[in-house]
Amino acid sequence: MRAVIVGGGIGGLCAALALRRSGWEVTVLERAPRFGAVGAGITLMANALTGLDALGVGAEVRAQGSIDAPGGTRTPDGRWLARINAGELAAALGTAALGIHRATLHGVLLAALPPAALVTDAAVTAVEPGAVVCTAGRHPADLVVAADGIDSTIRHQLWPSAAPPRYVGTTAWRGVTDEPWPGELTVAITWGAGTEFGIVPLGDGRVYWFAATNAPEGTRSPDEKAAVRAIVGDWHDPVPALLDATTTVLHHDLRHLPEPLPTYVRGPVALLGDAAHAMTPNLGQGAAQAIEDAVVLGAACTPGRPLAEALADYDDRRRPRSQSVARASYRIGRVGQQLTQPMLVAARNAAIRWTPPRVALRSMARYADWRP
Ligand SMILES: Cc1cc2nc3c(=O)[nH]c(=O)nc-3n(C[C@H](O)[C@H](O)[C@H](O)COP(=O)(O)OP(=O)(O)OC[C@H]3O[C@@H](n4cnc5c(N)ncnc54)[C@H](O)[C@@H]3O)c2cc1C
């Protein structure tokens, strides 16, 4: 049985690993001239790592990442709103979260796949009965996995009435320090009014940071680092120093799929990852949900099982969970980073300050607690 996977992002590569484990012959079609990842770092929550374990690459990913011990939440002047006992969280979930460079993660996934399964310069234009059509030719397929991201060509073709991706009102910058960070690093998420800043250590000692703020869609600056500095340059240490230590800054507007899809499956085609449920990054769950999708798809599509039954099973198991995580992620952005009114910001901060640590841990564990 042949599976063609459209898109070689985290979701597509994990789907390839998962289906190969179930005996499928796989081809991954990627439109870019080479497989890789734009972007800085990424946090892999416990459920993402559990999923990668199920795909046989968890140990290698852990070896190349850095335990992300979230120190808690701070205000821009450096006061702590909440401290998190990362060890207790990791014990509850069976694994700690991890910070890793996206290129490193991609490298681990690619190394676990046979080069012959990976085709670049192959932009898919359509799915036809029994085949996928791309700029590199036609590829026969018994199963098509559409892992082609938030602007999915295949979702557009086969789910024509689906609501298009929508800007959520927040724009985000990401960077990685040029060199390993000297000395101690206090890891935290800092929430101001309408703005947040996060710090994530990477495996090689460098630091991934992100900043997000409310802005009209498409706002751009000739000097993106200066734009970030104008917003958080007077925040607590080490925020300004991290900006100083970074040369390249990426800037993207945050979008999501505003309406949940009624199904992730049409005939032999399954949507996966952002193509199915693009969400805001507030819970750090987008890639984690793509990895979960891949594990469940591989487990559902076992040899000899009718494909229609397997895909219905995949849809049943994945749609409710991924859509509820997407909803929660959007909500957290609305009541967290996006709040600007001083009274509401003060109320939010008081709520974080007075939430008992046990309750905070439980709510953090809620979405990351998943077993294949
Ligand atoms: C600012 C920000 C921070 C984030 N932080 C986190 C985090 O900390 N943790 C986390 O879990 N998630 C995070 N996410 C979400 C995460 O990045 C995405 O959910 C995840 O990368 C989605 O993977 P994917 O493979 O589904 O899609 P994508 O990564 O978009 O991959 C799609 C691939 O398909 C290819 N493609 C597209 N169209 C075609 C076509 N027609 N033919 C062939 N190939 C095609 C693309 O080139 C691309 O390689 C963050 C997102 C943002 C924006």
The ligand as an SDF file (V2000), in Angstrom:
LIG
                    3D

 53 58  0  0  0  0  0  0  0  0999 V2000
    5.3420   31.8990   16.2710 C   0  0  0  0  0  0  0  0  0  0  0  0
    5.0310   30.4330   16.3560 C   0  0  0  0  0  0  0  0  0  0  0  0
    5.5380   29.6770   17.4110 C   0  0  0  0  0  0  0  0  0  0  0  0
    5.2140   28.3260   17.5380 C   0  0  0  0  0  0  0  0  0  0  0  0
    5.7060   27.6200   18.5920 N   0  0  0  0  0  0  0  0  0  0  0  0
    5.3590   26.3200   18.7490 C   0  0  0  0  0  0  0  0  0  0  0  0
    5.8570   25.5710   19.8690 C   0  0  0  0  0  0  0  0  0  0  0  0
    6.6270   26.0860   20.6900 O   0  0  0  0  0  0  0  0  0  0  0  0
    5.4490   24.2740   20.0010 N   0  0  0  0  0  0  0  0  0  0  0  0
    4.6070   23.6750   19.0960 C   0  0  0  0  0  0  0  0  0  0  0  0
    4.2740   22.4900   19.2760 O   0  0  0  0  0  0  0  0  0  0  0  0
    4.1380   24.3670   18.0270 N   0  0  0  0  0  0  0  0  0  0  0  0
    4.5020   25.6620   17.8230 C   0  0  0  0  0  0  0  0  0  0  0  0
    4.0520   26.3520   16.7350 N   0  0  0  0  0  0  0  0  0  0  0  0
    3.1780   25.6650   15.7560 C   0  0  0  0  0  0  0  0  0  0  0  0
    3.9820   24.7820   14.8190 C   0  0  0  0  0  0  0  0  0  0  0  0
    5.0420   25.5150   14.2350 O   0  0  0  0  0  0  0  0  0  0  0  0
    3.0790   24.2480   13.7150 C   0  0  0  0  0  0  0  0  0  0  0  0
    1.8680   23.7850   14.2590 O   0  0  0  0  0  0  0  0  0  0  0  0
    3.7540   23.0750   12.9920 C   0  0  0  0  0  0  0  0  0  0  0  0
    4.9830   23.4690   12.4700 O   0  0  0  0  0  0  0  0  0  0  0  0
    2.8360   22.5680   11.8850 C   0  0  0  0  0  0  0  0  0  0  0  0
    3.5010   21.5700   11.1540 O   0  0  0  0  0  0  0  0  0  0  0  0
    2.8840   21.0500    9.7960 P   0  0  0  0  0  0  0  0  0  0  0  0
    3.8460   20.0210    9.3080 O   0  0  0  0  0  0  0  0  0  0  0  0
    1.4590   20.6880    9.9770 O   0  0  0  0  0  0  0  0  0  0  0  0
    2.8620   22.3110    8.8150 O   0  0  0  0  0  0  0  0  0  0  0  0
    4.0590   23.1720    8.2510 P   0  0  0  0  0  0  0  0  0  0  0  0
    5.1770   23.2810    9.2040 O   0  0  0  0  0  0  0  0  0  0  0  0
    3.4720   24.4300    7.7300 O   0  0  0  0  0  0  0  0  0  0  0  0
    4.6040   22.3120    7.0230 O   0  0  0  0  0  0  0  0  0  0  0  0
    3.9290   22.2450    5.8000 C   0  0  0  0  0  0  0  0  0  0  0  0
    4.9230   21.8220    4.7300 C   0  0  0  0  0  0  0  0  0  0  0  0
    4.2120   21.5930    3.5220 O   0  0  0  0  0  0  0  0  0  0  0  0
    4.8790   22.2030    2.4450 C   0  0  0  0  0  0  0  0  0  0  0  0
    3.8530   22.4800    1.4360 N   0  0  0  0  0  0  0  0  0  0  0  0
    2.8710   23.4250    1.5020 C   0  0  0  0  0  0  0  0  0  0  0  0
    2.1020   23.3670    0.4010 N   0  0  0  0  0  0  0  0  0  0  0  0
    2.6110   22.3910   -0.3670 C   0  0  0  0  0  0  0  0  0  0  0  0
    2.2280   21.8530   -1.6330 C   0  0  0  0  0  0  0  0  0  0  0  0
    1.1980   22.3320   -2.3180 N   0  0  0  0  0  0  0  0  0  0  0  0
    2.9750   20.8390   -2.1520 N   0  0  0  0  0  0  0  0  0  0  0  0
    4.0370   20.3380   -1.4520 C   0  0  0  0  0  0  0  0  0  0  0  0
    4.4430   20.8160   -0.2630 N   0  0  0  0  0  0  0  0  0  0  0  0
    3.7180   21.8120    0.2810 C   0  0  0  0  0  0  0  0  0  0  0  0
    5.5260   23.4370    3.0650 C   0  0  0  0  0  0  0  0  0  0  0  0
    6.6160   23.9020    2.2790 O   0  0  0  0  0  0  0  0  0  0  0  0
    5.9690   22.8980    4.4130 C   0  0  0  0  0  0  0  0  0  0  0  0
    7.2340   22.2930    4.3580 O   0  0  0  0  0  0  0  0  0  0  0  0
    4.3710   27.7040   16.5790 C   0  0  0  0  0  0  0  0  0  0  0  0
    3.8940   28.4450   15.4990 C   0  0  0  0  0  0  0  0  0  0  0  0
    4.2150   29.7870   15.3830 C   0  0  0  0  0  0  0  0  0  0  0  0
    3.6680   30.5630   14.2100 C   0  0  0  0  0  0  0  0  0  0  0  0
  1  2  1  0
  2  3  1  0
  2 52  2  0
  3  4  2  0
  4  5  1  0
  4 50  1  0
  5  6  2  0
  6  7  1  0
  6 13  1  0
  7  8  2  0
  7  9  1  0
  9 10  1  0
 10 11  2  0
 10 12  1  0
 12 13  2  0
 13 14  1  0
 14 15  1  0
 14 50  1  0
 15 16  1  0
 16 17  1  0
 16 18  1  0
 18 19  1  0
 18 20  1  0
 20 21  1  0
 20 22  1  0
 22 23  1  0
 23 24  1  0
 24 25  2  0
 24 26  1  0
 24 27  1  0
 27 28  1  0
 28 29  2  0
 28 30  1  0
 28 31  1  0
 31 32  1  0
 32 33  1  0
 33 34  1  0
 33 48  1  0
 34 35  1  0
 35 36  1  0
 35 46  1  0
 36 37  1  0
 36 45  1  0
 37 38  2  0
 38 39  1  0
 39 40  1  0
 39 45  2  0
 40 41  1  0
 40 42  2  0
 42 43  1  0
 43 44  2  0
 44 45  1  0
 46 47  1  0
 46 48  1  0
 48 49  1  0
 50 51  2  0
 51 52  1  0
 52 53  1  0
M  END
$$$$
